[in-house]
Amino acid sequence: MKRTNWQRRWCLAALLTGAAVIVTGCERGEKLAPVAGKVLVDGKPVTTGSVSFRPDASKGNTSLHQPTGAIDSEGNYELLVPPARKGAPLGWYKVVVTAFDNPTPGKPLKSFVDMKYAEESTTTLTIEVVANPEPGRYDLKLTR
């Protein structure tokens, strides 16, 4: 079946409108709550690495965002969602933490945290992002 020019234009307009709705909904539709905390291993700050919150669908979080933040030299982190909005959508998350020393050729990487925290499928950390968090809510207390 051959399509006419107006049918092609209508299909293209419908596709572009759908894409705009999806992008706008993902970027602007979800309310973000500030998320910042400290990463500790056996009570001492982790001084490098990153923290990523992965939506936990089993607890109702269907967000498409995976808020992530770098760990600074004092163990602090703050989550961002692209392009650079501070915070995370409300809901439950599995928390992934990676923290390695500087790589040296021929030397295996050393993790500053237990490797179970480095994968979404093995992490034991879960946390709920809420609108009005109490102090220390997002501090992560890990083991080595």
Secondary structure, DSSP 4 states (H G I P E B T S, - for coil): -PPPHHHHHHHHHHHHHHHHHHHHHHHHSS-EE--EEEEEETTEE--S-EEEEEE-GGGT---S---EEE--TTSEEE-EETTTEESEESEEEEEEEE-BPPPBTTB---BSS-GGGGSTTT---EEEE-SSPPTTTT-EEE--
